[in-house]
């Protein structure tokens, strides 16, 4: 009988599978999300040149200063990344959920980014 993989290994395998299908460019970057137990991090990545264009996370002073729960903080991070993307002229991205399920904080971040004006 096969032993099931731990959650972290399962997530890495899911992320590898997703990454074979999607890639970011300088005009339409990949929006990569990482969620830890306490925080959430997001980056806009140009995979052609291997550069991170902009990033945001829930540890930033303006977001951490607001006394909100983790899901609400994720939505604020989504709005923050959308604002930074608008500043550098990016309107659409490819969403990379990083092997996490599209639920809870990941969904809140995506909806916050959409409210901020990003298309994906």
C-alpha positions, -999 to +999 in steps of 0.1 A: +000+000+000+014+034-010+021+060+016+007+094+010+031+124+006+033+151+032+015+183+025+046+202+016+057+176-009+023+174-024+022+212-028+056+213-045+044+186-070+013+206-077+033+237-082+057+219-107+027+208-127+013+243-128+047+258-138+050+235-168+019+252-182+023+289-173+051+314-178+054+352-174+067+378-198+077+414-192+043+426-205+022+398-189+042+387-158+035+357-137+018+366-103+034+341-079+018+336-045+033+320-014+013+315+018+029+306+051+010+300+083+011+336+093+019+357+062+012+359+025+037+370-002+032+378-039+056+387-067+052+397-103+079+377-122+092+381-157+103+345-164+120+354-198+146+375-180+144+359-146+135+392-128+110+400-101+093+432-112+074+441-080+065+423-048+042+428-018+035+409+014+015+411+046+046+421+066+047+456+050+042+483+075+011+498+060-006+464+059+007+450+092-003+482+110-040+475+102-053+451+128-071+427+104-073+389+101-052+369+077-078+367+050-084+405+051-046+410+050-044+389+019-070+411+002-050+442+011-018+426-003-037+419-035-047+456-038-012+466-030+004+445-057-022+458-082-013+494-073+024+487-078+017+469-111-003+499-123+027+522-115+050+503-138+023+499-165+012+463-161-025+456-165-027+419-169-009+390-153-009+352-153-020+339-119+003+312-103-013+300-071+019+282-061+003+248-056-021+261-031-058+255-035-078+285-049-097+290-016-095+312+015-065+335+015-054+327-020-088+336-033-090+368-012-056+379-026-068+373-062-100+391-057-082+420-040-059+422-071-089+422-094-105+450-074-072+469-077-075+467-115-054+436-125-067+413-152-061+375-151 
